[in-house]
Amino acid sequence: MRTISIIYLIIFFTACKSSTPVKDASPIQLYPGLFEDVQSAHIFPDSKTFADAIPKQTSSAILADYKKQKSQTSFQLAAFVNDHFTIPAPAAANYITDTAQDVSAHIHSLWKILQRTPDKQETGGSLIALPHPYIVPGGRFREVYYWDSYFTMLGLKEDGDTAQINNIINNFVWLLENHGSIPNGNRSYYLTRSQPPFFSLMLELTNHPVSNYLDALQKEYDFWMHSSQKETDEHVVMMPNGHRMNRYFDKGTWPREEAYTEDVQTAQQAVNSKTKEAIYRELRSGAETGWDFSSRWLEDGQSLKTIHVTDIVPVDLNCLLYHLEKTLAAAYHEKGNNARASEFEQLAKQRAEDIIKYCWDDNKGWFMDFDFKKNTHTNIPSLAGMYPLFFNIAAQVQADTMMKELKTVFLQPGGLVSTPVNTGQQWDAPNGWAPLQWMSIAGLMNYHKDSLAGEIAARWAHLNIKTFSATGKLLEKYNVVDTSLAGGGGEYPNQDGFGWTNGVLLKILHMQERAELKYP
């Protein structure tokens, strides 16, 4: 039996165990053998292309044709794929920028280009049909993404598009109701993981009482806090003091379908230190972090083969879950259930104390991730350390101490670098990313660091606009160290579109116009 058949059986029985409906089977489940052969043949430069392909026949008919034809001497795999699948184009591939527009007008016009109408379910495809319109990031990202959407929504809010904000939230409610979580994106191959849980923050962008979303909020919380044991299990980590904190954790132990060849290669390099299945889980869990990939997750700080995401209690994830607990407390209070409200208030208070206890590094003057296996902080400072400022968890003295590190290590000509380490991974130097600029800017303003917040915003906006003027594009990420170069690194080329860049830039520009953010 071929190795891939064994992998398929593992996937199949895992899906059955987790009660994944047949209609939500992923491409590797639907096309065993064919899927791996296509990815291994490198027919497409991007592994995600075939994972997103739309079949022209049922999977059983396609597999029967494949079995019949592949042994023929004239058989050509690429021709077979094109005959049996519709190959997707990048989002907004045919869009041409109106260079006469200023950047705000450009962003306003892009919302319609990046919007998708309610989906029709593809038979045998990987797309999960959503009932309401949504915004895709752009480029290779043809579906909605969880944490991207919050930063996109910041821009929609500035444009007054409350209807689209409500649509995005209602789609996420639908996903929670139908799948028990908000997956990484609305693709079947994303159902084993989520992304940074920004759902409770999204609700703050509406005028609706949070109690309207109580059931969805509770389902979100139950997903992150589910554990079948009274010890570290799935997303839950039992800390030395007996309290529960959280980590990122993907249930899958096979290559990511959208990065199949990359994961197989990484696992081959790392097989002497861990099993391939363990490496696949770490890579998939790294994708759940949203920071795929970064030195944050690398045991040696440099090499992807040393990835150990599931050993780490991330400061940003636990801050987000603190906010979710606070929001649940407010929702239960609105419902008149004061006992449950008090329970979640206490959970939030305890988590905030534990974030300071386990993540504050007094020597570095920075909030760090915590390696619970080694019972110590990790070695890589990152902008995830700004999340306690965004959520008002840090003490004022801690915020004051962090300013030296932020100015000397992270602040660059084009804004803030994600980490000070250059590994070739896209969430490391020299790259800057819109969501981290915003979390840092807003966090600084919470602690009356308005001057530095304004400086960061001005540098980031200037870089965005300069690049737009030169190329007609807003990009997924930027080189903030050498602003004459484009952002790079990672598993795929820099993408344009781009949802969260559009949202954060528009928010910054409008705040500058309202003098809420001041130029230095």
RODO-2510 file (C-alpha; in nm, 4 decimals, decimal comma):
residues 520
     n   res          X          Y          Z
     1     m     0,0000     0,0000     0,0000
     2     r     0,1295     0,3451    -0,0848
     3     t     0,2254     0,5772     0,2018
     4     i    -0,0266     0,8323     0,0843
     5     s    -0,3077     0,5795     0,1165
     6     i    -0,2158     0,5396     0,4824
     7     i    -0,2219     0,9167     0,5284
     8     y    -0,5618     0,9291     0,3623
     9     l    -0,6994     0,6634     0,5959
    10     i    -0,5709     0,8605     0,8949
    11     i    -0,7418     1,1738     0,7629
    12     f    -1,0611     0,9866     0,6853
    13     f    -1,0941     0,8305     1,0291
    14     t    -0,9981     1,1593     1,1987
    15     a    -1,2778     1,3311     1,0067
    16     c    -1,5223     1,0587     1,1062
    17     k    -1,4164     1,0832     1,4709
    18     s    -1,4720     1,4587     1,4692
    19     s    -1,8106     1,4160     1,2973
    20     t    -1,7034     1,6177     0,9920
    21     p    -1,9936     1,5946     0,7431
    22     v    -1,9183     1,4277     0,4103
    23     k    -2,0139     1,7496     0,2339
    24     d    -1,7242     1,9185     0,4118
    25     a    -1,4643     1,6644     0,3047
    26     s    -1,1415     1,8318     0,2003
    27     p    -0,9643     1,7789    -0,1350
    28     i    -0,7190     1,5218     0,0021
    29     q    -1,0170     1,3199     0,1268
    30     l    -1,2163     1,3588    -0,1942
    31     y    -0,9313     1,2858    -0,4348
    32     p    -0,6927     1,0437    -0,2594
    33     g    -0,3928     0,9703    -0,4752
    34     l    -0,4839     1,2230    -0,7417
    35     f    -0,4467     1,5172    -0,5037
    36     e    -0,1002     1,4129    -0,3897
    37     d     0,0111     1,3311    -0,7442
    38     v    -0,0921     1,6757    -0,8689
    39     q     0,0794     1,8557    -0,5821
    40     s     0,3957     1,6443    -0,6073
    41     a     0,4168     1,7097    -0,9827
    42     h     0,4257     2,0883    -0,9205
    43     i     0,1736     2,1526    -1,1959
    44     f     0,0913     2,4817    -1,0265
    45     p     0,3524     2,7096    -0,8663
    46     d     0,1195     2,7616    -0,5684
    47     s    -0,0092     2,4543    -0,3791
    48     k    -0,3273     2,6459    -0,2970
    49     t    -0,4357     2,6604    -0,6627
    50     f    -0,5357     2,2947    -0,6916
    51     a    -0,6786     2,2920    -0,3376
    52     d    -0,9207     2,5623    -0,4577
    53     a    -0,9963     2,4074    -0,7989
    54     i    -1,3627     2,3470    -0,8819
    55     p    -1,4422     1,9966    -1,0141
    56     k    -1,6447     1,9607    -1,3344
    57     q    -1,7729     1,6158    -1,2305
    58     t    -1,8326     1,4263    -0,9094
    59     s    -1,5244     1,3147    -0,7207
    60     s    -1,6071     0,9483    -0,7826
    61     a    -1,6321     1,0076    -1,1571
    62     i    -1,3036     1,1996    -1,1621
    63     l    -1,1237     0,9297    -0,9614
    64     a    -1,2612     0,6592    -1,1898
    65     d    -1,1327     0,8496    -1,4948
    66     y    -0,7965     0,8977    -1,3281
    67     k    -0,7603     0,5301    -1,2442
    68     k    -0,8516     0,4394    -1,6029
    69     q    -0,6285     0,6935    -1,7787
    70     k    -0,3130     0,7303    -1,5677
    71     s    -0,1543     0,4045    -1,6869
    72     q    -0,1873     0,5017    -2,0525
    73     t     0,1395     0,5980    -2,2212
    74     s    -0,0138     0,9155    -2,3652
    75     f    -0,1441     1,0325    -2,0257
    76     q    -0,0583     1,3892    -1,9234
    77     l    -0,1490     1,4858    -1,5677
    78     a    -0,1720     1,8605    -1,6350
    79     a    -0,4114     1,8043    -1,9236
    80     f    -0,6218     1,5707    -1,7069
    81     v    -0,6496     1,8348    -1,4340
    82     n    -0,7541     2,1046    -1,6805
    83     d    -1,0116     1,8724    -1,8359
    84     h    -1,1686     1,7804    -1,5022
    85     f    -1,1321     2,0987    -1,2948
    86     t    -1,1885     2,4720    -1,3328
    87     i    -0,8702     2,6413    -1,2196
    88     p    -0,9375     2,9538    -1,0094
    89     a    -0,7916     3,2940    -1,0855
    90     p    -0,6513     3,5217    -0,8125
    91     a    -0,9045     3,7523    -0,6454
    92     a    -0,9294     4,0860    -0,8298
    93     a    -0,6979     3,9496    -1,1004
    94     n    -0,8569     4,1617    -1,3731
    95     y    -0,8856     4,4808    -1,1696
    96     i    -0,7033     4,7830    -1,3091
    97     t    -0,6288     5,0695    -1,0706
    98     d    -0,7646     5,4123    -1,1591
    99     t    -0,4430     5,6042    -1,0974
   100     a    -0,6352     5,9326    -1,0992
   101     q    -0,7944     5,8353    -0,7656
   102     d    -0,6366     5,9181    -0,4331
   103     v    -0,5732     5,6221    -0,2055
   104     s    -0,8926     5,6667     0,0018
   105     a    -1,1086     5,6653    -0,3111
   106     h    -0,9137     5,3636    -0,4359
   107     i    -0,9897     5,1739    -0,1145
   108     h    -1,3563     5,2691    -0,1361
   109     s    -1,3763     5,1314    -0,4919
   110     l    -1,1873     4,8141    -0,3932
   111     w    -1,4535     4,7011    -0,1448
   112     k    -1,6844     4,6120    -0,4335
   113     i    -1,4046     4,4335    -0,6181
   114     l    -1,3155     4,2249    -0,3118
   115     q    -1,6777     4,1562    -0,2131
   116     r    -1,8292     3,8160    -0,2791
   117     t    -2,2009     3,7515    -0,3007
   118     p    -2,3609     3,4653    -0,1044
   119     d    -2,2075     3,1418    -0,2270
   120     k    -2,3568     2,8444    -0,4025
   121     q    -2,2171     2,5213    -0,2658
   122     e    -1,9653     2,3656    -0,5027
   123     t    -2,0133     1,9928    -0,5503
   124     g    -1,6779     1,8422    -0,4675
   125     g    -1,5038     2,1784    -0,4254
   126     s    -1,3341     2,3045    -0,1111
   127     l    -1,5328     2,6278    -0,0713
   128     i    -1,7771     2,6391     0,2214
   129     a    -2,0785     2,8372     0,1007
   130     l    -2,1623     3,1357     0,3222
   131     p    -2,5129     3,2819     0,3383
   132     h    -2,4157     3,6515     0,3339
   133     p    -2,1789     3,8692     0,1256
   134     y    -1,8208     3,8981     0,2492
   135     i    -1,4858     4,0606     0,1687
   136     v    -1,1839     3,8547     0,0580
   137     p    -0,8293     3,9816     0,1175
   138     g    -0,7242     3,9602    -0,2489
   139     g    -0,4611     3,7818    -0,4575
   140     r    -0,4434     3,4078    -0,3854
   141     f    -0,6856     3,4530    -0,0959
   142     r    -1,0240     3,3967    -0,2600
   143     e    -1,2229     3,3294     0,0573
   144     v    -1,2990     3,5074     0,3818
   145     y    -1,0295     3,4949     0,6518
   146     y    -1,1081     3,5149     1,0204
   147     w    -0,8675     3,7623     1,1769
   148     d    -0,8124     3,9540     0,8520
   149     s    -1,1789     4,0461     0,8603
   150     y    -1,1540     4,2531     1,1791
   151     f    -0,8982     4,4896     1,0259
   152     t    -1,0923     4,5034     0,7002
   153     m    -1,3977     4,5972     0,9079
   154     l    -1,2108     4,8935     1,0591
   155     g    -1,2037     5,0428     0,7092
   156     l    -1,5645     4,9483     0,6357
   157     k    -1,6613     5,1279     0,9567
   158     e    -1,4772     5,4406     0,8394
   159     d    -1,6648     5,4175     0,5088
   160     g    -1,9960     5,3842     0,6953
   161     d    -2,0682     5,0394     0,5511
   162     t    -2,2492     4,8940     0,8503
   163     a    -2,4426     4,6527     0,6278
   164     q    -2,1231     4,4779     0,5186
   165     i    -1,9942     4,4684     0,8768
   166     n    -2,3162     4,2962     0,9802
   167     n    -2,2856     4,0540     0,6881
   168     i    -1,9371     3,9475     0,7950
   169     i    -2,0463     3,8992     1,1564
   170     n    -2,3553     3,7038     1,0511
   171     n    -2,1403     3,4736     0,8378
   172     f    -1,9205     3,4045     1,1388
   173     v    -2,2276     3,3361     1,3529
   174     w    -2,3412     3,0903     1,0842
   175     l    -2,0018     2,9180     1,0905
   176     l    -2,0150     2,8885     1,4698
   177     e    -2,3657     2,7450     1,4526
   178     n    -2,2851     2,4982     1,1744
   179     h    -1,9236     2,4064     1,2462
   180     g    -1,8695     2,4915     1,6137
   181     s    -1,5887     2,7366     1,5376
   182     i    -1,4833     3,0130     1,3021
   183     p    -1,2307     2,8342     1,0805
   184     n    -0,9165     2,9897     0,9363
   185     g    -1,1251     3,0562     0,6217
   186     n    -1,4327     2,9207     0,4487
   187     r    -1,2594     2,6223     0,2928
   188     s    -1,3081     2,2593     0,3938
   189     y    -0,9329     2,2181     0,4378
   190     y    -0,9388     2,4895     0,7070
   191     l    -1,1913     2,3163     0,9327
   192     t    -0,9277     2,1630     1,1614
   193     r    -0,8214     2,5036     1,2921
   194     s    -0,9317     2,8597     1,3617
   195     q    -0,7300     3,1847     1,3698
   196     p    -0,6691     3,4571     1,6324
   197     p    -1,0148     3,4995     1,7933
   198     f    -1,1210     3,8537     1,7047
   199     f    -1,4970     3,7813     1,6979
   200     s    -1,5706     3,9623     2,0245
   201     l    -1,3792     4,2681     1,9018
   202     m    -1,5816     4,2682     1,5798
   203     l    -1,9000     4,3099     1,7816
   204     e    -1,7679     4,6426     1,9127
   205     l    -1,7904     4,7766     1,5563
   206     t    -2,1704     4,7389     1,5601
   207     n    -2,4430     4,9165     1,7541
   208     h    -2,6014     4,5883     1,8621
   209     p    -2,6124     4,4670     2,2237
   210     v    -2,3534     4,1923     2,2714
   211     s    -2,6253     3,9758     2,4266
   212     n    -2,7692     3,9365     2,0756
   213     y    -2,4650     3,7196     2,0064
   214     l    -2,4475     3,5344     2,3368
   215     d    -2,4870     3,1862     2,1879
   216     a    -2,2199     3,2535     1,9250
   217     l    -1,9815     3,4006     2,1848
   218     q    -2,0273     3,0975     2,4079
   219     k    -1,9639     2,8580     2,1171
   220     e    -1,6465     3,0496     2,0327
   221     y    -1,5304     3,0247     2,3929
   222     d    -1,6181     2,6548     2,4174
   223     f    -1,4105     2,5838     2,1065
   224     w    -1,0992     2,7422     2,2560
   225     m    -1,1536     2,6014     2,6057
   226     h    -1,2568     2,2483     2,5082
   227     s    -1,0501     1,9808     2,6756
   228     s    -1,1212     1,6149     2,7354
   229     q    -0,8742     1,6046     3,0220
   230     k    -0,7772     1,7983     3,3343
   231     e    -0,4337     1,8661     3,1887
   232     t    -0,2881     2,0251     2,8776
   233     d    -0,5058     1,9176     2,5856
   234     e    -0,6000     2,0706     2,2506
   235     h    -0,6020     2,4522     2,2934
   236     v    -0,5912     2,4410     2,6757
   237     v    -0,2672     2,4548     2,8759
   238     m    -0,2589     2,3813     3,2469
   239     m    -0,0127     2,6264     3,4003
   240     p     0,2119     2,5630     3,7037
   241     n    -0,0305     2,7556     3,9279
   242     g    -0,3198     2,5294     3,8233
   243     h    -0,4870     2,7939     3,6039
   244     r    -0,5795     2,7424     3,2405
   245     m    -0,4268     2,9437     2,9607
   246     n    -0,4304     2,8747     2,5896
   247     r    -0,2153     2,7808     2,2940
   248     y    -0,2699     2,7334     1,9223
   249     f    -0,3451     2,3744     1,8210
   250     d    -0,4581     2,2183     1,4926
   251     k    -0,6174     1,8745     1,5140
   252     g    -0,4655     1,7611     1,1846
   253     t    -0,1463     1,5573     1,1469
   254     w    -0,1089     1,5677     0,7674
   255     p     0,0284     1,8313     0,5280
   256     r    -0,1736     2,1474     0,4821
   257     e    -0,3537     2,1042     0,1513
   258     e    -0,2933     2,4677     0,0553
   259     a     0,0819     2,4274     0,1266
   260     y     0,1230     2,0573     0,0576
   261     t     0,4637     2,0452    -0,1094
   262     e     0,6123     2,2987     0,1337
   263     d     0,4997     2,0947     0,4350
   264     v     0,6253     1,7655     0,2923
   265     q     0,9651     1,9253     0,2334
   266     t     0,9816     2,0703     0,5866
   267     a     0,8837     1,7365     0,7405
   268     q     1,1560     1,5580     0,5434
   269     q     1,4144     1,8013     0,6817
   270     a     1,2919     1,7617     1,0394
   271     v     1,2234     1,3891     1,0514
   272     n     1,5285     1,3124     1,2683
   273     s     1,3998     1,5321     1,5519
   274     k     1,0238     1,4668     1,5318
   275     t     0,7851     1,2399     1,3460
   276     k     0,6377     1,3744     1,0233
   277     e     0,2940     1,3758     1,1852
   278     a     0,4240     1,5910     1,4713
   279     i     0,5815     1,8373     1,2277
   280     y     0,2609     1,8567     1,0250
   281     r     0,0653     1,9414     1,3409
   282     e     0,3149     2,2134     1,4317
   283     l     0,2986     2,3662     1,0836
   284     r    -0,0811     2,3580     1,0858
   285     s    -0,0882     2,5092     1,4356
   286     g     0,1484     2,7769     1,3089
   287     a    -0,1092     2,8598     1,0432
   288     e    -0,3730     2,8977     1,3162
   289     t    -0,1613     3,1687     1,4795
   290     g    -0,1980     3,3917     1,1721
   291     w     0,1816     3,4412     1,1946
   292     d     0,2760     3,1702     0,9466
   293     f     0,5619     3,1726     0,9945
   294     s     0,7803     3,3570     1,2441
   295     s     1,0860     3,3099     1,4629
   296     r     0,8353     3,3275     1,7501
   297     w     0,7557     2,9624     1,6850
   298     l     1,1065     2,8291     1,6114
   299     e     1,2976     2,6567     1,8887
   300     d     1,6328     2,7657     1,7462
   301     g     1,4928     3,1034     1,6401
   302     q     1,5938     3,0449     1,2777
   303     s     1,4913     2,7186     1,1133
   304     l     1,1355     2,6133     1,0291
   305     k     1,2212     2,2507     1,0969
   306     t     1,2440     2,3416     1,4700
   307     i     0,8867     2,4724     1,4851
   308     h     0,7191     2,4043     1,8212
   309     v     0,4020     2,6135     1,8315
   310     t     0,2147     2,3752     2,0600
   311     d     0,4775     2,4225     2,3360
   312     i     0,4038     2,7959     2,3536
   313     v     0,1490     3,0054     2,5443
   314     p     0,1212     3,3091     2,3124
   315     v     0,0667     3,6467     2,4753
   316     d    -0,1590     3,7743     2,1943
   317     l    -0,3933     3,4727     2,1961
   318     n    -0,4464     3,4978     2,5698
   319     c    -0,5162     3,8708     2,5475
   320     l    -0,7817     3,8010     2,2843
   321     l    -0,9402     3,5360     2,5059
   322     y    -0,9342     3,7825     2,7959
   323     h    -1,1459     4,0139     2,5798
   324     l    -1,3775     3,7272     2,4896
   325     e    -1,4276     3,6515     2,8603
   326     k    -1,5004     4,0187     2,9314
   327     t    -1,7496     4,0276     2,6442
   328     l    -1,9223     3,7123     2,7661
   329     a    -1,9501     3,8701     3,1113
   330     a    -2,1179     4,1743     2,9553
   331     a    -2,3509     3,9583     2,7466
   332     y    -2,4629     3,7512     3,0455
   333     h    -2,5103     4,0693     3,2471
   334     e    -2,7366     4,2107     2,9748
   335     k    -2,9378     3,8880     2,9892
   336     g    -2,9771     3,9253     3,3632
   337     n    -2,7673     3,6192     3,4412
   338     n    -2,5464     3,7845     3,6996
   339     a    -2,4003     3,4575     3,8280
   340     r    -2,2571     3,3686     3,4861
   341     a    -2,1485     3,7293     3,4366
   342     s    -1,9508     3,7171     3,7624
   343     e    -1,7974     3,3853     3,6609
   344     f    -1,6612     3,5305     3,3385
   345     e    -1,5467     3,8498     3,5082
   346     q    -1,3436     3,6358     3,7462
   347     l    -1,2031     3,4275     3,4585
   348     a    -1,0975     3,7452     3,2775
   349     k    -0,9382     3,8897     3,5927
   350     q    -0,7481     3,5672     3,6522
   351     r    -0,6295     3,5524     3,2907
   352     a    -0,5067     3,9127     3,3017
   353     e    -0,3074     3,8344     3,6165
   354     d    -0,1638     3,5224     3,4533
   355     i    -0,0647     3,7135     3,1382
   356     i     0,1423     3,9444     3,3571
   357     k     0,2732     3,6559     3,5705
   358     y     0,3845     3,4348     3,2826
   359     c     0,4415     3,6728     2,9912
   360     w     0,5972     3,9866     3,1414
   361     d     0,9774     3,9686     3,1225
   362     d     1,1228     4,2259     3,3581
   363     n     1,4738     4,1829     3,2174
   364     k     1,3662     4,2554     2,8602
   365     g     1,1001     4,5081     2,9579
   366     w     0,8582     4,3363     2,7204
   367     f     0,5655     4,0962     2,7132
   368     m     0,6946     3,7636     2,5790
   369     d     0,5472     3,4297     2,4785
   370     f     0,5860     3,1558     2,7403
   371     d     0,7296     2,8097     2,6673
   372     f     0,5362     2,5949     2,9142
   373     k     0,7464     2,2863     2,8386
   374     k     1,0632     2,4680     2,9484
   375     n     0,8776     2,6833     3,2042
   376     t     1,0386     3,0014     3,0759
   377     h     0,9916     3,2875     2,8312
   378     t     1,0824     3,2352     2,4690
   379     n     1,3790     3,4313     2,3336
   380     i     1,2091     3,6240     2,0520
   381     p     1,0458     3,9613     2,1284
   382     s     0,7645     4,0428     1,8881
   383     l     0,4826     4,2906     1,8393
   384     a     0,2523     4,0349     2,0002
   385     g     0,3900     4,1953     2,3159
   386     m     0,1825     4,5060     2,2396
   387     y    -0,1494     4,3244     2,2844
   388     p    -0,1569     4,3769     2,6643
   389     l    -0,1494     4,7515     2,5912
   390     f    -0,4310     4,7250     2,3361
   391     f    -0,6476     4,5481     2,5952
   392     n    -0,5404     4,7661     2,8919
   393     i    -0,3924     4,4684     3,0750
   394     a    -0,0449     4,6167     3,1259
   395     a     0,0377     4,8436     3,4173
   396     q     0,1359     5,1993     3,3274
   397     v     0,4916     5,1360     3,4470
   398     q     0,5174     4,8368     3,2140
   399     a     0,3951     5,0447     2,9190
   400     d     0,6493     5,3130     3,0110
   401     t     0,9302     5,0546     3,0214
   402     m     0,8336     4,9093     2,6820
   403     m     0,8869     5,2406     2,5015
   404     k     1,2652     5,2023     2,4905
   405     e     1,2414     4,8580     2,3288
   406     l     0,9746     4,9732     2,0851
   407     k     1,1768     5,2738     1,9696
   408     t     1,5183     5,1099     1,9510
   409     v     1,4287     4,7590     1,8298
   410     f     1,0979     4,7734     1,6426
   411     l     1,0589     5,1242     1,4999
   412     q     1,1877     5,1466     1,1426
   413     p     1,1567     5,4029     0,8604
   414     g     0,8346     5,2452     0,7335
   415     g     0,6700     5,1612     1,0658
   416     l     0,7097     4,8719     1,3077
   417     v     0,8855     4,5467     1,2197
   418     s     0,7090     4,2320     1,3463
   419     t     1,0197     4,0891     1,5120
   420     p     1,3810     4,2096     1,5088
   421     v     1,4983     3,8748     1,3669
   422     n     1,5591     3,8145     0,9960
   423     t     1,4916     3,4475     0,9166
   424     g     1,3399     3,4670     0,5690
   425     q     0,9992     3,3973     0,7229
   426     q     0,7391     3,6562     0,6319
   427     w     0,6390     3,7463     0,9896
   428     d     0,9952     3,8469     1,0759
   429     a     1,2216     4,1377     0,9834
   430     p     1,2246     4,3275     0,7575
   431     n     0,8463     4,3000     0,7171
   432     g     0,5719     4,5080     0,8721
   433     w     0,2039     4,4118     0,8699
   434     a    -0,1080     4,6275     0,8951
   435     p    -0,2764     4,4438     1,1859
   436     l     0,0302     4,4770     1,4080
   437     q     0,0688     4,8454     1,3263
   438     w    -0,2906     4,9023     1,4366
   439     m    -0,2738     4,6956     1,7562
   440     s     0,0423     4,8853     1,8514
   441     i    -0,0916     5,2310     1,7627
   442     a    -0,4160     5,1780     1,9530
   443     g    -0,2299     5,0216     2,2463
   444     l     0,0025     5,3197     2,2722
   445     m    -0,2904     5,5607     2,2742
   446     n    -0,4451     5,3687     2,5652
   447     y    -0,1350     5,4578     2,7697
   448     h    -0,1099     5,8203     2,6544
   449     k     0,1793     5,7587     2,4166
   450     d     0,0128     5,9675     2,1463
   451     s     0,3317     6,1099     2,0009
   452     l     0,4851     5,7702     1,9295
   453     a     0,1499     5,6394     1,8026
   454     g     0,1353     5,9319     1,5608
   455     e     0,4936     5,8693     1,4473
   456     i     0,4253     5,5028     1,3704
   457     a     0,1016     5,5848     1,1902
   458     a     0,2696     5,8532     0,9798
   459     r     0,5577     5,6281     0,8766
   460     w     0,3253     5,3383     0,7892
   461     a     0,0782     5,5529     0,5951
   462     h     0,3610     5,7229     0,4051
   463     l     0,5032     5,3848     0,2995
   464     n     0,1612     5,2548     0,1939
   465     i     0,0864     5,5658    -0,0119
   466     k     0,4341     5,5816    -0,1664
   467     t     0,4019     5,2202    -0,2817
   468     f     0,0510     5,2835    -0,4111
   469     s     0,1665     5,5866    -0,6077
   470     a     0,4471     5,3837    -0,7656
   471     t     0,2577     5,0604    -0,8349
   472     g    -0,1162     5,1289    -0,8079
   473     k    -0,1338     4,8558    -0,5420
   474     l    -0,1859     4,8135    -0,1703
   475     l     0,0048     4,5088    -0,0501
   476     e    -0,0326     4,2363     0,2084
   477     k     0,2953     4,3295     0,3804
   478     y     0,5756     4,5841     0,3450
   479     n     0,9502     4,6044     0,3946
   480     v     0,9618     4,8667     0,6697
   481     v     1,3424     4,8580     0,7059
   482     d     1,4379     4,9402     0,3462
   483     t     1,1323     5,1144     0,2069
   484     s     1,2717     5,0978    -0,1463
   485     l     1,2186     4,7203    -0,1430
   486     a     0,8980     4,5167    -0,1376
   487     g     0,8043     4,2886     0,1494
   488     g     0,9017     3,9262     0,0943
   489     g     0,9826     3,5932     0,2520
   490     g     0,7521     3,3067     0,3358
   491     e     0,5806     3,0462     0,1231
   492     y     0,4244     3,2633    -0,1488
   493     p     0,4827     3,5985    -0,3250
   494     n     0,3594     3,9244    -0,1747
   495     q    -0,0118     3,9645    -0,2510
   496     d    -0,2026     4,2745    -0,3500
   497     g    -0,5598     4,3722    -0,2744
   498     f    -0,5408     4,3869     0,0236
   499     g    -0,8164     4,3689     0,2808
   500     w    -0,6449     4,4454     0,6091
   501     t    -0,4000     4,6935     0,4589
   502     n    -0,6950     4,8848     0,3116
   503     g    -0,8852     4,8839     0,6403
   504     v    -0,5998     4,9947     0,8649
   505     l    -0,4751     5,2611     0,6232
   506     l    -0,8207     5,4131     0,5866
   507     k    -0,8640     5,4133     0,9645
   508     i    -0,5295     5,5897     1,0101
   509     l    -0,5957     5,8488     0,7381
   510     h    -0,9368     5,9368     0,8798
   511     m    -0,7966     5,9610     1,2328
   512     q    -0,5287     6,1963     1,1049
   513     e    -0,7961     6,4090     0,9355
   514     r    -0,9916     6,4227     1,2627
   515     a    -0,6678     6,5078     1,4516
   516     e    -0,7097     6,1920     1,6636
   517     l    -0,3690     6,0843     1,5370
   518     k    -0,1243     6,3679     1,5007
   519     y     0,1659     6,3953     1,2649
   520     p     0,4966     6,4128     1,4571
***
